[in-house]
Amino acid sequence: MTKHRPPRSKAGPQQQHLEKLLEAMGIGDSADHLDHFDRYATTRNLEEIERHYSRQLAMSPPDRKLVKQYREAITKVLNLSNKIGPEFFTGEIEKAGWARRNPHADDMTLLMLVEEHGDKRDEVVTVLTERRRDVDHWLKVGSATYRKRVVTKLAVEPFVRLLIERGTISSSTPLPRSQLAHLVEALFDWLGVEQSYRLTPAAIAAIAKRLAKAHPR
């Protein structure tokens, strides 16, 4: 038996926003079989966008203070490593590692293993140095830029690709900026994107132009 959607008056806010988004995309409640299939398929596509977007937001970054403490801890470890000296880690600690994995090996065998498989660099120091640089970059970019990137990559761009697949946008017949902005605003309302993280009409138009050129129809 076919399940019918609840009337709009009884639907929740998110469902109401979804209805408005579908309406903005030109998808109504026609009883025609093809229209019904189009509505179903498009709804599934939109729900996939919402799922990936929400999942990424759920993995929100930690407090900046905590990240700074993590960076300070890395710096302390690097300073200690420098005081101890790289030769200790590439020699004695490397040898201790082989001894742990080969408890019955004699010292000569362990030294040969270090010489054959060891590295003159301390890989831990190398990794931690790169990690600190990555953390510095994240702190410089900031959480606001991170959120805007999530909105761009997991909301706007997939939605624009969907519009391209539907033939709503093409490289030869771009949508007027105001119409495109209206569509994306309806998407933002449905996803619950905060105003401070919503892209400008100019930014949305630039994304649509780039994607339409990359995927001509």
Solvent accessible surface area in square Angstrom, and as a share of the most:
residue,aa,sasa,rsa
1,M,232,1.04
2,T,93,0.54
3,K,188,0.80
4,H,163,0.73
5,R,105,0.38
6,P,73,0.46
7,P,79,0.50
8,R,118,0.43
9,S,103,0.67
10,K,162,0.69
11,A,10,0.08
12,G,38,0.36
13,P,103,0.65
14,Q,92,0.41
15,Q,54,0.24
16,Q,67,0.30
17,H,61,0.27
18,L,12,0.06
19,E,5,0.02
20,K,119,0.50
21,L,0,0.00
22,L,2,0.01
23,E,104,0.47
24,A,32,0.25
25,M,20,0.09
26,G,67,0.65
27,I,11,0.05
28,G,48,0.47
29,D,91,0.47
30,S,55,0.36
31,A,106,0.82
32,D,73,0.38
33,H,145,0.65
34,L,134,0.67
35,D,67,0.35
36,H,101,0.45
37,F,127,0.53
38,D,50,0.26
39,R,21,0.08
40,Y,119,0.45
41,A,34,0.27
42,T,2,0.01
43,T,16,0.09
44,R,97,0.36
45,N,58,0.30
46,L,0,0.00
47,E,60,0.27
48,E,78,0.35
49,I,13,0.07
50,E,42,0.19
51,R,115,0.42
52,H,76,0.34
53,Y,6,0.02
54,S,47,0.31
55,R,132,0.48
56,Q,50,0.22
57,L,44,0.22
58,A,85,0.66
59,M,118,0.53
60,S,74,0.48
61,P,36,0.23
62,P,75,0.47
63,D,95,0.49
64,R,87,0.32
65,K,138,0.59
66,L,104,0.52
67,V,20,0.11
68,K,96,0.41
69,Q,88,0.39
70,Y,95,0.36
71,R,72,0.26
72,E,96,0.43
73,A,51,0.39
74,I,6,0.03
75,T,33,0.19
76,K,134,0.57
77,V,68,0.39
78,L,19,0.10
79,N,79,0.41
80,L,106,0.52
81,S,15,0.09
82,N,119,0.61
83,K,164,0.70
84,I,96,0.49
85,G,12,0.12
86,P,70,0.44
87,E,128,0.57
88,F,84,0.35
89,F,46,0.19
90,T,27,0.16
91,G,28,0.27
92,E,102,0.46
93,I,80,0.41
94,E,55,0.25
95,K,42,0.18
96,A,53,0.41
97,G,14,0.14
98,W,45,0.16
99,A,35,0.27
100,R,177,0.65
101,R,126,0.46
102,N,53,0.27
103,P,102,0.64
104,H,182,0.81
105,A,30,0.24
106,D,87,0.45
107,D,86,0.45
108,M,130,0.58
109,T,56,0.32
110,L,8,0.04
111,L,92,0.46
112,M,121,0.54
113,L,36,0.18
114,V,24,0.14
115,E,152,0.68
116,E,128,0.57
117,H,105,0.47
118,G,28,0.27
119,D,60,0.31
120,K,188,0.80
121,R,143,0.52
122,D,20,0.10
123,E,79,0.35
124,V,95,0.55
125,V,47,0.27
126,T,50,0.29
127,V,87,0.50
128,L,37,0.18
129,T,33,0.19
130,E,80,0.36
131,R,112,0.41
132,R,61,0.22
133,R,146,0.53
134,D,86,0.45
135,V,14,0.08
136,D,52,0.27
137,H,120,0.54
138,W,60,0.21
139,L,23,0.12
140,K,175,0.74
141,V,56,0.32
142,G,14,0.14
143,S,46,0.30
144,A,54,0.42
145,T,70,0.41
146,Y,48,0.18
147,R,57,0.21
148,K,93,0.39
149,R,151,0.55
150,V,8,0.05
151,V,1,0.00
152,T,26,0.15
153,K,82,0.35
154,L,53,0.26
155,A,0,0.00
156,V,0,0.00
157,E,7,0.03
158,P,32,0.20
159,F,0,0.00
160,V,0,0.00
161,R,92,0.34
162,L,10,0.05
163,L,1,0.00
164,I,4,0.02
165,E,112,0.50
166,R,81,0.29
167,G,48,0.46
168,T,45,0.26
169,I,4,0.02
170,S,13,0.08
171,S,61,0.39
172,S,91,0.59
173,T,92,0.53
174,P,96,0.60
175,L,34,0.17
176,P,81,0.51
177,R,133,0.49
178,S,86,0.55
179,Q,87,0.38
180,L,6,0.03
181,A,13,0.10
182,H,114,0.51
183,L,4,0.02
184,V,0,0.00
185,E,64,0.29
186,A,12,0.09
187,L,0,0.00
188,F,0,0.00
189,D,57,0.30
190,W,14,0.05
191,L,23,0.11
192,G,56,0.54
193,V,5,0.03
194,E,94,0.42
195,Q,135,0.60
196,S,78,0.50
197,Y,37,0.14
198,R,39,0.14
199,L,25,0.13
200,T,80,0.46
201,P,66,0.42
202,A,51,0.40
203,A,39,0.30
204,I,2,0.01
205,A,23,0.18
206,A,61,0.47
207,I,14,0.07
208,A,7,0.06
209,K,154,0.65
210,R,119,0.43
211,L,6,0.03
212,A,3,0.02
213,K,160,0.68
214,A,66,0.51
215,H,95,0.42
216,P,94,0.59
217,R,168,0.61
